Amino acid sequence: MENRFLIGGSGGQGILFMGKLMASAAMVSGKNVTWFPSYGAEIRCGTANCTVIASDEPIGSPVIKHIDVLIVFNSMSLKKFIHRLRANGLLFYDSSLFTYENGSAEIKTVGIPATTLASELGSKKSANMLMLGAVASMTDMLFLKKNLLLSVMENDSMKLQSETLSLNKLAIDRGFEIIENQKRTGL
C-alpha cells in the first residue's frame, strides 16, 4: 500500500516540518519513505510545499503526479495542486485563512480552522500540528497514530524548545479531538 501526501502553504507555516514529522513516523513504523521539500528562494512568506510518500514497497521516485491526501494552508497552494488530487482523495484546508466550496463529489473536503484554534492554544505557529492531528485522526493510517507522532516529535533531531514541544503536543491532541468529535456526532 502506498500513501501519497502533498502539503502546501507559505514559508513560516511549518509545512516542511509537518512533512518531515509524517515521514519520520512512517519510517519508524517500518514504511519505505520519501520526503521531498520545495520552497521559494525567499522562504519566509514565500511558497513552500513538500510531498511525502509512505509505502510497503520500494518507492521509485519522490515525484508524484496523483495525490491521495492534499493539505493546504493557503488558497494559492489549493489552486496549484487541487487538480492532482485523485478521485476519492482527501483535501484538508485551513478554513480560518480561506474558504473553499467543493464542487466535486469525487473528493472529501475537510476544513479545519487550524490557525484560529492554534492561536487559542497559545500560538498560531502550531496550526501545522493541529492540522496534522486532524489528518492523522481522519485518515486512520497506522503510521500516523497519535502516540507515534508525539514520540517522533520528542525525539526529533531539531530538539524543539520545551515550550514549543508542549504546544505542538497540545495542538496534535486538539486536531485529533476535533475529528473524533465529528466522527461521534456523524458530521
Secondary structure as UniProt FT lines:
FT   STRAND          2..10
FT   TURN            11..12
FT   HELIX           15..28
FT   TURN            29..30
FT   STRAND          32..39
FT   TURN            41..42
FT   TURN            44..45
FT   STRAND          47..55
FT   STRAND          67..72
FT   HELIX           75..81
FT   HELIX           82..84
FT   STRAND          85..94
FT   TURN            95..97
FT   TURN            105..106
FT   STRAND          108..112
FT   HELIX           114..121
FT   HELIX           124..126
FT   HELIX           127..139
FT   HELIX           142..144
FT   HELIX           146..154
FT   TURN            157..158
FT   HELIX           162..185
//
